[in-house]
């Protein structure tokens, strides 16, 4: 189940042509294995 959820997250960071539209939210960098809370941002889009 986790593997398919990660795949879904990766797809949401791309547009319909497959171009990457964002990056990992800066406050999450380097915080591997810490819990995420529903509603907290995961990505920051390049267009703001």
C-alpha positions, 0 to 999 in steps of 0.5 A, a space after each residue: 500500500 505504501 508503494 502505491 501511495 508514493 507513486 500517487 504522490 510522485 504523479 501529482 508533482 508532474 503535469 499532463 506532459 510529465 514535466 516536474 512542476 514542484 519540489 519537496 517542501 523545504 521544511 521537509 528536507 532532511 526530515 526522513 522518517 518523521 510522521 506527516 500530518 494530513 493537510 501539511 504541505 508536501 510539495 512547493 510548486 515552481 509557479 508559487 
